[in-house]
Amino acid sequence: MRERITTGVDGLDDMMGGGVPKGNQVLLAGGPGTGKTLFTFAFVYKNAQLGRPGIIISLEENAEDIVENAKSAFPEFTGIDDMLRSGEITIYDAKKLMTALFGNPDMTRLELAERFFKSVSTQVAPIIKEAHAQTIVIDNMTILRIFFKDDWEYRNFAVSLHDSLKEAGVTGIIISELSSPQRSKLTFEQEFFEVDGIIMLYLREGSGEGADTRVRTIEVLEMRGTSHSLRTMPYEVTPHGLCISR
């Protein structure tokens, strides 16, 4: 049986037989407000606690904002600053990525994204090796999508990214934006077909006394290498992390 890597979400590992099979590349898809960035921070943080260093590559948010938002949402996540100093967690935001890959911190985000996608297979591996990373997050595919002439070119990129991460031996989560947070309006882009697993995050309308409150829900749509629950479950953001509501 393949080693399992925790998702960092209480109750989610149980929905897939103990966690994500080691080496899988998982697409985390959701609309605005579903908690994608918090999910991935919890993934990297909880694995770092278990001795698995991790990397977050963010083409949108600054590293400082990612950390402060995580601290605000998860006040019981202790030792974050120590993990950052020790390299147990490494965050490459746009500016740091520009410097690390191209020696130019003054590129625009769009210039960075364009150069990043053109040679991702040679650019990601050195970063992973330097950090001794066992987990990785890439946030996100949507900003890269605009540089592709057609679906065929974009799919080739998705294949290249998947193969590069597989070859590096990391377990990864790649964020993808959905145009709607509602399950009923779900559509699939090319990246959905080039990963080992898909986890969906939704926002649905409440019912009864909670009709005016939206509810976050989660679904494991696919996970290679393991059986998984077919249920869509509610989840909450709590001081100690994301938790499946039973």
N, C-alpha and C positions, 0 to 999 in steps of 0.2 A: 504493500500500500504506500502511495506517495506521501511524503511529508506534507503536512498542512500548515498554511500560514494564516494567522488570524486576520480577520477583516478589521478588528478593532471596534466592532459594534456588538454590544452585548445581545446575545440571542441569535445573531445572524449566522455565526459559525455553525450552530446547531441545525440551521436550515439547509446546510450543504455538507453534512457528515463530518464536521469538525473544522471547517475552514476552507480556504482557497487552496487547491493543489499547488504545491511549490512549482514555480516557473510559469504559471498561467499568466496571461495578459488579459486583464478584465476591463471592459468598457463600463464606466459609470455614467449613466445618462439620466438627465432630469431637466426640468424647466426651471425658471427663476424661483428662488425661495425654497428649493427642496433640500438644501444643505449639502451640496456636492463638495464644496471646499472643506467644510467641517468634517465630513465623512473621511476625506482623504488625509486630512491632518491626523485624525484619530488612528487611521490605518498605519501611518508612518510612526506616530508616537508610541502606540501600543507595541508595535514590533521592535522599536528601539529599546523599549523597556525589557524585552525578551532577548536582547543582545543581537538584534538584526539592524544594522545601520540602514538609514533610508535617505532618499533624495526627493525633494519636491522641485520640479521645474515648472515655473509659472510664467506664462507669456503675458499675463494681464495684471495680476495684483503684485504690489511691492511686498518684499519679504516681511518688512515691519508690520504691514497691515495684516498679513496672514497670521503672524504670531500674535498680535494684539487681539484679533478677532477670536482666535482659538483660546487665548487666556480668558477672554470675556465670557465665551460660551461654556468653557470647561474649567472653572476655577479650581477643580480638584486635580487637574493635570499638573502635578508638581514637577519641578526640575527641568522645565522646558529650556530655560536659558543655559543651564549646565549642559544639556544635550546639544544645543547649538554650538557652544564653545568647544565641546569635546569632539564634534564631528559625528556624533551618533545620529543627528539630524542635520542635513545640509539643504538649504533653500537657495535655489538659483532663480532669482527674479530676472526681469528683462536686462537690467543694468549689469548684474553680476554675470549673466550668461553672455552678454556682449563682450565683456572683458575676458572671460575664460575661454571663449571659443574664437574670438576674432581680434582681441586686443583693442577693442574700440568701444568705450562705454557711452559714446555719444550717438550711436546709431538710433534711428527711430524704431519703435516696436514693430512696425510693419517691415522695415528692412531686416530686422533680426529674424522675424518669422519666415520671411522669404528665403533667406540664406540657410536657416535652420532646416527647412523642409527639403532643400535641394541636396543636402548631403548628410541626412540624419544618421545613416548607418555608420559613418565615420566619426560623427561628433558626439554621440551619446556614450559610446563605449568608453572613451578615456575618462569622462566624468564619473561613470559608474566605478571604474577601476580605482581612480584616485580616492574615492570616498569609501571603498570597500563595501559598497552598498549591496544589500540583499532585497530591498524594496525600492520602488520608484513610483512617483506620481507625475503625470504630464497633464498640465492644465493650460489650454485645452485644445482639442482638435478643431473646434469651430473657427478659431481665429486663423488657423492654417488653411482652412478650406478655400478661402477667397483667392489663393494663388494658383489654383489648378484650372486648367483650360476646360477639362471635362471630367466625367466620372471615372474614366479609364485611368487617367493620370493620378487622380486622387486615390483610387484603389491601389495603384502601384505603390504610392507613398505609404498607405496603411499597411501593406504587406511588408515593405522594407522596415518600417518601424517595429512591427510585430517580430520579425525575424531577428532584428538587431537586439531587442530586449531579451528574446529567448536565448540567443547565443551568449549574451552577457550573464545569463543565469539568474536574473532578478525576477521577482514577482511584482507585476506592475498593475497600476490602475490608471487608465486614460479617461479623462473627463470629456464628455460630449454634451453640448447643449441641445435641448429639445425646444422646438418652437412653442410648445404648450406643456404645462406641468400636468395636464389631465390625461389619464390612461386612455380614454375614449378617442383622443385625437392623436394617438401614437403613429409616427411614421419612422421608417428606417432609412438611415443614410448608409453610404458605402462602408464606413468604419465598423458597422455592426456585423459585417460578414467576415472580418479579418481579425477576430479576437478569439480567446479561449473561453470567455465568459462574459455575460451581460447582466448587470445589476441595474434595475430601473428605480428611480425615485419619482414619486408623484405627489401632487396636492389634490385632494378631493374635498368636495363639500361635506360638511358635517350633517348629521341628521338629528331629529328630535330636538331636545333642548340645546344641542350644540349645532344647530343648523346654520348659525351665523359664524361658525368657526371652521376654518379649513384644517384638514387633518393630513399630516405627512404619512405616506405609505411607501413600502418597499417591496420589490419583487425580484427574485432570482429568475431571470428569463432563460438563462443558459449557463452551464458550468461544466466544461469538459473534465473528465477524469473523476467525476463523482456524481452520485445521485443528489437531487436537491428538492426541496419543497416547491410545490406549485402554488402555494398560497401567497396572496398579497397581504402583507401585515402592516399595521400601523407602527410608527416609531416616533420617539421623542428625543429632543436635545435636552440632556440633563447636565448638572454640574460635573458628573464623572464620565460623561461621554454620550454617544448615541446609544439608545436602547430600544429593542423591539418591545412593543407593548403586548402583553398577553391578555 
